[in-house]
């Protein structure tokens, strides 16, 4: 009988007050229990780090339950089946899972999706062919609906979602303006991904640059940031502009829902009424269509992606804190095991 492996886990040690710090996380190790009938033992190969995880650290009402104190930080993973007592899976299978920040996990098989590493690199299931890519696709297809000649602006444009949004919008014939942090990221958007314009939001004259880049206003704004980026975008929105919302990273660390510059909700609501804006976050599941289309675009060279891979589960907290400050360049992934 093979000995039971020891799993390394990173748990939520305390809830952050404002900006998270390393002390909010704790690394633990424990021996994995024996499998029951119908269960599989998963060895985590890759862990996805995403901004939404910041919200799970708070004990606040949201569209998903928060991580409990002492609970494993949640997250999407690519895993290898190490052992199986489930007839649907065998040792060696590679699966898309949601094991969280731990090196081993036990699953009853529900929700596991088999992956074929020969078809696409495993990491793409966490990025361009996974949740970020689908978020871009669904947001554009159902809410943004960019038309040829329209102007689309996307925040956090060098990230996993934003970069996909911009490229898909270009495929639709839209004029794309990307907003990112730093000249290196902006150069990547223009030179590698084909964005029409890329603007550094750290620039002192950022609002003026954005206005100059959108002389005919903004028809679609794919929101991921809020803060000063939203403030610059807001006055440029055209009538009937569409705004898919997939994040508000500038506000994730706020202890109050009210901006330090005052309550902007009345102005936003007046604009929604006056301009007939469409603001939504998500839509129904269209993953089969997305997978087919995205795989085709990638094979044609029309949809490119960049990954930022960090080695070692123990480095996940530091990498995650950097993500919240925009230090990553591309889809942030932790390589947990070879």
SEZADO-437663 format. One record per residue (C-alpha): residue in three letters; z, y, x; chain. Coordinates in steps of 0.02 Angstrom, whole numbers. Layout:
// residues N
<site 'ala', <Z, Y, X>, 'A'>
...
***
This chain:
// residues 338
<site 'unk', <0, 0, 0>, 'A'>
<site 'unk', <-53, 167, 75>, 'A'>
<site 'unk', <84, 293, 101>, 'A'>
<site 'unk', <94, 440, -17>, 'A'>
<site 'unk', <21, 602, 54>, 'A'>
<site 'unk', <121, 761, 72>, 'A'>
<site 'unk', <50, 909, -21>, 'A'>
<site 'unk', <65, 1089, 38>, 'A'>
<site 'unk', <88, 1210, -106>, 'A'>
<site 'unk', <97, 1398, -119>, 'A'>
<site 'unk', <204, 1450, -266>, 'A'>
<site 'unk', <249, 1614, -347>, 'A'>
<site 'unk', <418, 1656, -273>, 'A'>
<site 'unk', <443, 1821, -367>, 'A'>
<site 'unk', <346, 1938, -477>, 'A'>
<site 'unk', <275, 2091, -388>, 'A'>
<site 'unk', <329, 2265, -431>, 'A'>
<site 'unk', <168, 2359, -409>, 'A'>
<site 'unk', <71, 2302, -256>, 'A'>
<site 'unk', <101, 2118, -212>, 'A'>
<site 'unk', <175, 2075, -42>, 'A'>
<site 'unk', <188, 1917, 61>, 'A'>
<site 'unk', <367, 1888, 1>, 'A'>
<site 'unk', <301, 1857, -176>, 'A'>
<site 'unk', <231, 1691, -112>, 'A'>
<site 'unk', <320, 1539, -43>, 'A'>
<site 'unk', <249, 1388, 48>, 'A'>
<site 'unk', <322, 1219, 1>, 'A'>
<site 'unk', <288, 1039, 45>, 'A'>
<site 'unk', <326, 884, -56>, 'A'>
<site 'unk', <273, 702, -65>, 'A'>
<site 'unk', <147, 665, -201>, 'A'>
<site 'unk', <208, 542, -335>, 'A'>
<site 'unk', <120, 379, -378>, 'A'>
<site 'unk', <-28, 387, -496>, 'A'>
<site 'unk', <-11, 332, -676>, 'A'>
<site 'unk', <-152, 240, -765>, 'A'>
<site 'unk', <-295, 359, -801>, 'A'>
<site 'unk', <-250, 483, -663>, 'A'>
<site 'unk', <-338, 534, -503>, 'A'>
<site 'unk', <-271, 608, -342>, 'A'>
<site 'unk', <-372, 758, -288>, 'A'>
<site 'unk', <-379, 826, -110>, 'A'>
<site 'unk', <-424, 1010, -112>, 'A'>
<site 'unk', <-570, 1054, -1>, 'A'>
<site 'unk', <-601, 1234, -53>, 'A'>
<site 'unk', <-498, 1360, -152>, 'A'>
<site 'unk', <-572, 1511, -238>, 'A'>
<site 'unk', <-478, 1676, -226>, 'A'>
<site 'unk', <-516, 1800, -365>, 'A'>
<site 'unk', <-445, 1967, -424>, 'A'>
<site 'unk', <-392, 1897, -594>, 'A'>
<site 'unk', <-252, 1802, -504>, 'A'>
<site 'unk', <-157, 1965, -485>, 'A'>
<site 'unk', <-135, 1971, -674>, 'A'>
<site 'unk', <-64, 1795, -677>, 'A'>
<site 'unk', <77, 1852, -564>, 'A'>
<site 'unk', <145, 1968, -700>, 'A'>
<site 'unk', <246, 1911, -849>, 'A'>
<site 'unk', <140, 2010, -971>, 'A'>
<site 'unk', <39, 1966, -1124>, 'A'>
<site 'unk', <-142, 1933, -1079>, 'A'>
<site 'unk', <-287, 1817, -1119>, 'A'>
<site 'unk', <-204, 1681, -1012>, 'A'>
<site 'unk', <-26, 1625, -979>, 'A'>
<site 'unk', <59, 1693, -821>, 'A'>
<site 'unk', <109, 1582, -676>, 'A'>
<site 'unk', <292, 1535, -691>, 'A'>
<site 'unk', <414, 1578, -552>, 'A'>
<site 'unk', <411, 1426, -438>, 'A'>
<site 'unk', <243, 1374, -509>, 'A'>
<site 'unk', <89, 1341, -404>, 'A'>
<site 'unk', <-28, 1490, -396>, 'A'>
<site 'unk', <-179, 1449, -501>, 'A'>
<site 'unk', <-359, 1448, -449>, 'A'>
<site 'unk', <-525, 1358, -455>, 'A'>
<site 'unk', <-553, 1223, -324>, 'A'>
<site 'unk', <-679, 1101, -257>, 'A'>
<site 'unk', <-590, 936, -225>, 'A'>
<site 'unk', <-622, 760, -163>, 'A'>
<site 'unk', <-555, 613, -263>, 'A'>
<site 'unk', <-436, 532, -139>, 'A'>
<site 'unk', <-375, 393, -255>, 'A'>
<site 'unk', <-418, 346, -433>, 'A'>
<site 'unk', <-343, 250, -577>, 'A'>
<site 'unk', <-471, 327, -695>, 'A'>
<site 'unk', <-630, 230, -731>, 'A'>
<site 'unk', <-733, 391, -741>, 'A'>
<site 'unk', <-700, 435, -559>, 'A'>
<site 'unk', <-701, 342, -394>, 'A'>
<site 'unk', <-631, 385, -223>, 'A'>
<site 'unk', <-750, 500, -133>, 'A'>
<site 'unk', <-816, 591, -286>, 'A'>
<site 'unk', <-828, 780, -265>, 'A'>
<site 'unk', <-771, 878, -417>, 'A'>
<site 'unk', <-749, 1055, -478>, 'A'>
<site 'unk', <-568, 1070, -530>, 'A'>
<site 'unk', <-430, 1194, -561>, 'A'>
<site 'unk', <-296, 1126, -444>, 'A'>
<site 'unk', <-231, 1294, -384>, 'A'>
<site 'unk', <-156, 1338, -217>, 'A'>
<site 'unk', <-111, 1163, -156>, 'A'>
<site 'unk', <-185, 1033, -41>, 'A'>
<site 'unk', <-164, 886, -160>, 'A'>
<site 'unk', <-153, 879, -350>, 'A'>
<site 'unk', <-144, 746, -485>, 'A'>
<site 'unk', <-262, 757, -634>, 'A'>
<site 'unk', <-291, 653, -789>, 'A'>
<site 'unk', <-476, 688, -769>, 'A'>
<site 'unk', <-489, 815, -910>, 'A'>
<site 'unk', <-597, 963, -861>, 'A'>
<site 'unk', <-658, 889, -698>, 'A'>
<site 'unk', <-843, 914, -664>, 'A'>
<site 'unk', <-932, 805, -539>, 'A'>
<site 'unk', <-1033, 896, -407>, 'A'>
<site 'unk', <-1180, 836, -304>, 'A'>
<site 'unk', <-1166, 909, -127>, 'A'>
<site 'unk', <-1348, 860, -99>, 'A'>
<site 'unk', <-1406, 979, -235>, 'A'>
<site 'unk', <-1311, 1136, -179>, 'A'>
<site 'unk', <-1174, 1178, -54>, 'A'>
<site 'unk', <-1004, 1135, -128>, 'A'>
<site 'unk', <-940, 1313, -111>, 'A'>
<site 'unk', <-1073, 1381, -229>, 'A'>
<site 'unk', <-979, 1298, -373>, 'A'>
<site 'unk', <-842, 1428, -343>, 'A'>
<site 'unk', <-962, 1574, -322>, 'A'>
<site 'unk', <-1142, 1603, -366>, 'A'>
<site 'unk', <-1158, 1443, -470>, 'A'>
<site 'unk', <-979, 1453, -535>, 'A'>
<site 'unk', <-869, 1574, -631>, 'A'>
<site 'unk', <-925, 1733, -539>, 'A'>
<site 'unk', <-1110, 1697, -560>, 'A'>
<site 'unk', <-1088, 1648, -742>, 'A'>
<site 'unk', <-986, 1807, -775>, 'A'>
<site 'unk', <-1132, 1909, -709>, 'A'>
<site 'unk', <-1260, 1811, -810>, 'A'>
<site 'unk', <-1164, 1811, -975>, 'A'>
<site 'unk', <-1115, 1993, -959>, 'A'>
<site 'unk', <-1295, 2047, -931>, 'A'>
<site 'unk', <-1373, 1930, -1058>, 'A'>
<site 'unk', <-1256, 1967, -1202>, 'A'>
<site 'unk', <-1189, 2142, -1171>, 'A'>
<site 'unk', <-1283, 2235, -1034>, 'A'>
<site 'unk', <-1458, 2182, -1087>, 'A'>
<site 'unk', <-1545, 2288, -954>, 'A'>
<site 'unk', <-1724, 2336, -991>, 'A'>
<site 'unk', <-1863, 2379, -872>, 'A'>
<site 'unk', <-1845, 2557, -812>, 'A'>
<site 'unk', <-1663, 2576, -864>, 'A'>
<site 'unk', <-1527, 2623, -740>, 'A'>
<site 'unk', <-1388, 2497, -711>, 'A'>
<site 'unk', <-1236, 2539, -607>, 'A'>
<site 'unk', <-1119, 2403, -545>, 'A'>
<site 'unk', <-949, 2428, -463>, 'A'>
<site 'unk', <-882, 2315, -324>, 'A'>
<site 'unk', <-1065, 2277, -297>, 'A'>
<site 'unk', <-1045, 2176, -136>, 'A'>
<site 'unk', <-922, 2055, -217>, 'A'>
<site 'unk', <-963, 1888, -295>, 'A'>
<site 'unk', <-993, 1955, -470>, 'A'>
<site 'unk', <-1064, 2125, -427>, 'A'>
<site 'unk', <-1194, 2062, -305>, 'A'>
<site 'unk', <-1257, 1937, -435>, 'A'>
<site 'unk', <-1261, 2072, -569>, 'A'>
<site 'unk', <-1369, 2186, -465>, 'A'>
<site 'unk', <-1494, 2052, -417>, 'A'>
<site 'unk', <-1509, 1986, -595>, 'A'>
<site 'unk', <-1534, 2162, -660>, 'A'>
<site 'unk', <-1674, 2188, -533>, 'A'>
<site 'unk', <-1756, 2028, -597>, 'A'>
<site 'unk', <-1750, 2109, -770>, 'A'>
<site 'unk', <-1841, 2262, -701>, 'A'>
<site 'unk', <-1695, 2383, -703>, 'A'>
<site 'unk', <-1660, 2515, -573>, 'A'>
<site 'unk', <-1497, 2463, -489>, 'A'>
<site 'unk', <-1364, 2573, -412>, 'A'>
<site 'unk', <-1225, 2478, -322>, 'A'>
<site 'unk', <-1053, 2549, -281>, 'A'>
<site 'unk', <-959, 2472, -135>, 'A'>
<site 'unk', <-831, 2516, -2>, 'A'>
<site 'unk', <-902, 2553, 170>, 'A'>
<site 'unk', <-1071, 2577, 253>, 'A'>
<site 'unk', <-1086, 2393, 305>, 'A'>
<site 'unk', <-1074, 2334, 125>, 'A'>
<site 'unk', <-1192, 2469, 64>, 'A'>
<site 'unk', <-1321, 2423, 197>, 'A'>
<site 'unk', <-1309, 2242, 140>, 'A'>
<site 'unk', <-1343, 2291, -41>, 'A'>
<site 'unk', <-1498, 2389, 3>, 'A'>
<site 'unk', <-1571, 2288, 145>, 'A'>
<site 'unk', <-1526, 2110, 97>, 'A'>
<site 'unk', <-1507, 2112, -92>, 'A'>
<site 'unk', <-1638, 2241, -139>, 'A'>
<site 'unk', <-1530, 2367, -231>, 'A'>
<site 'unk', <-1619, 2533, -259>, 'A'>
<site 'unk', <-1468, 2637, -209>, 'A'>
<site 'unk', <-1298, 2594, -135>, 'A'>
<site 'unk', <-1155, 2719, -130>, 'A'>
<site 'unk', <-991, 2712, -34>, 'A'>
<site 'unk', <-851, 2754, -156>, 'A'>
<site 'unk', <-744, 2811, -9>, 'A'>
<site 'unk', <-861, 2960, 19>, 'A'>
<site 'unk', <-782, 3128, -15>, 'A'>
<site 'unk', <-930, 3178, -123>, 'A'>
<site 'unk', <-945, 3011, -211>, 'A'>
<site 'unk', <-960, 3085, -389>, 'A'>
<site 'unk', <-1100, 3201, -332>, 'A'>
<site 'unk', <-1191, 3058, -245>, 'A'>
<site 'unk', <-1179, 2951, -400>, 'A'>
<site 'unk', <-1244, 3091, -512>, 'A'>
<site 'unk', <-1391, 3119, -393>, 'A'>
<site 'unk', <-1429, 2933, -394>, 'A'>
<site 'unk', <-1433, 2931, -585>, 'A'>
<site 'unk', <-1538, 3083, -635>, 'A'>
<site 'unk', <-1577, 3003, -804>, 'A'>
<site 'unk', <-1399, 2946, -836>, 'A'>
<site 'unk', <-1328, 2770, -842>, 'A'>
<site 'unk', <-1386, 2643, -971>, 'A'>
<site 'unk', <-1282, 2494, -914>, 'A'>
<site 'unk', <-1120, 2499, -816>, 'A'>
<site 'unk', <-1045, 2335, -759>, 'A'>
<site 'unk', <-860, 2376, -737>, 'A'>
<site 'unk', <-743, 2293, -613>, 'A'>
<site 'unk', <-643, 2436, -541>, 'A'>
<site 'unk', <-585, 2577, -655>, 'A'>
<site 'unk', <-495, 2717, -564>, 'A'>
<site 'unk', <-597, 2853, -480>, 'A'>
<site 'unk', <-757, 2750, -495>, 'A'>
<site 'unk', <-744, 2747, -685>, 'A'>
<site 'unk', <-704, 2932, -684>, 'A'>
<site 'unk', <-868, 2967, -593>, 'A'>
<site 'unk', <-969, 2850, -703>, 'A'>
<site 'unk', <-899, 2904, -871>, 'A'>
<site 'unk', <-985, 3075, -886>, 'A'>
<site 'unk', <-1153, 2998, -840>, 'A'>
<site 'unk', <-1158, 2868, -978>, 'A'>
<site 'unk', <-1307, 2886, -1094>, 'A'>
<site 'unk', <-1300, 2865, -1281>, 'A'>
<site 'unk', <-1292, 2681, -1326>, 'A'>
<site 'unk', <-1241, 2633, -1149>, 'A'>
<site 'unk', <-1176, 2455, -1132>, 'A'>
<site 'unk', <-1022, 2416, -1028>, 'A'>
<site 'unk', <-978, 2236, -987>, 'A'>
<site 'unk', <-798, 2237, -921>, 'A'>
<site 'unk', <-749, 2098, -803>, 'A'>
<site 'unk', <-607, 2179, -709>, 'A'>
<site 'unk', <-505, 2337, -674>, 'A'>
<site 'unk', <-448, 2303, -498>, 'A'>
<site 'unk', <-395, 2483, -464>, 'A'>
<site 'unk', <-261, 2464, -598>, 'A'>
<site 'unk', <-197, 2287, -566>, 'A'>
<site 'unk', <-49, 2348, -464>, 'A'>
<site 'unk', <3, 2486, -584>, 'A'>
<site 'unk', <175, 2469, -663>, 'A'>
<site 'unk', <121, 2572, -811>, 'A'>
<site 'unk', <-33, 2563, -918>, 'A'>
<site 'unk', <-44, 2752, -919>, 'A'>
<site 'unk', <-140, 2832, -775>, 'A'>
<site 'unk', <-46, 2951, -663>, 'A'>
<site 'unk', <-176, 3081, -712>, 'A'>
<site 'unk', <-132, 3068, -895>, 'A'>
<site 'unk', <-186, 2968, -1045>, 'A'>
<site 'unk', <-376, 2957, -1043>, 'A'>
<site 'unk', <-389, 2847, -1197>, 'A'>
<site 'unk', <-427, 2987, -1321>, 'A'>
<site 'unk', <-574, 3046, -1216>, 'A'>
<site 'unk', <-639, 2869, -1199>, 'A'>
<site 'unk', <-624, 2835, -1385>, 'A'>
<site 'unk', <-712, 2999, -1428>, 'A'>
<site 'unk', <-855, 2949, -1313>, 'A'>
<site 'unk', <-868, 2777, -1392>, 'A'>
<site 'unk', <-886, 2861, -1561>, 'A'>
<site 'unk', <-1002, 3001, -1504>, 'A'>
<site 'unk', <-1115, 2898, -1389>, 'A'>
<site 'unk', <-1107, 2730, -1481>, 'A'>
<site 'unk', <-1053, 2640, -1323>, 'A'>
<site 'unk', <-1036, 2452, -1318>, 'A'>
<site 'unk', <-887, 2395, -1215>, 'A'>
<site 'unk', <-847, 2211, -1203>, 'A'>
<site 'unk', <-773, 2090, -1078>, 'A'>
<site 'unk', <-847, 1918, -1107>, 'A'>
<site 'unk', <-957, 1813, -1220>, 'A'>
<site 'unk', <-986, 1635, -1279>, 'A'>
<site 'unk', <-1016, 1493, -1160>, 'A'>
<site 'unk', <-1196, 1480, -1102>, 'A'>
<site 'unk', <-1166, 1383, -943>, 'A'>
<site 'unk', <-1309, 1258, -958>, 'A'>
<site 'unk', <-1436, 1399, -974>, 'A'>
<site 'unk', <-1353, 1492, -832>, 'A'>
<site 'unk', <-1351, 1342, -714>, 'A'>
<site 'unk', <-1535, 1305, -743>, 'A'>
<site 'unk', <-1588, 1487, -721>, 'A'>
<site 'unk', <-1477, 1527, -572>, 'A'>
<site 'unk', <-1529, 1371, -476>, 'A'>
<site 'unk', <-1711, 1419, -502>, 'A'>
<site 'unk', <-1683, 1598, -443>, 'A'>
<site 'unk', <-1592, 1537, -288>, 'A'>
<site 'unk', <-1732, 1415, -244>, 'A'>
<site 'unk', <-1858, 1556, -266>, 'A'>
<site 'unk', <-1759, 1671, -152>, 'A'>
<site 'unk', <-1730, 1796, -292>, 'A'>
<site 'unk', <-1541, 1769, -300>, 'A'>
<site 'unk', <-1445, 1775, -137>, 'A'>
<site 'unk', <-1260, 1756, -102>, 'A'>
<site 'unk', <-1134, 1790, 35>, 'A'>
<site 'unk', <-971, 1697, 64>, 'A'>
<site 'unk', <-814, 1752, 156>, 'A'>
<site 'unk', <-725, 1592, 207>, 'A'>
<site 'unk', <-546, 1589, 272>, 'A'>
<site 'unk', <-476, 1432, 353>, 'A'>
<site 'unk', <-306, 1361, 306>, 'A'>
<site 'unk', <-210, 1360, 143>, 'A'>
<site 'unk', <-65, 1448, 230>, 'A'>
<site 'unk', <-179, 1599, 250>, 'A'>
<site 'unk', <-216, 1613, 64>, 'A'>
<site 'unk', <-83, 1745, 26>, 'A'>
<site 'unk', <-141, 1863, 163>, 'A'>
<site 'unk', <-323, 1838, 113>, 'A'>
<site 'unk', <-281, 1871, -70>, 'A'>
<site 'unk', <-187, 2031, -29>, 'A'>
<site 'unk', <-338, 2087, 70>, 'A'>
<site 'unk', <-451, 2047, -78>, 'A'>
<site 'unk', <-354, 2168, -186>, 'A'>
<site 'unk', <-389, 2303, -56>, 'A'>
<site 'unk', <-574, 2263, -42>, 'A'>
<site 'unk', <-563, 2188, 132>, 'A'>
<site 'unk', <-670, 2037, 90>, 'A'>
<site 'unk', <-859, 2040, 108>, 'A'>
<site 'unk', <-936, 1920, -16>, 'A'>
<site 'unk', <-857, 1779, -117>, 'A'>
<site 'unk', <-685, 1744, -45>, 'A'>
<site 'unk', <-649, 1559, -20>, 'A'>
<site 'unk', <-512, 1466, 74>, 'A'>
<site 'unk', <-563, 1308, 165>, 'A'>
<site 'unk', <-413, 1195, 137>, 'A'>
<site 'unk', <-478, 1033, 212>, 'A'>
<site 'unk', <-636, 982, 308>, 'A'>
***
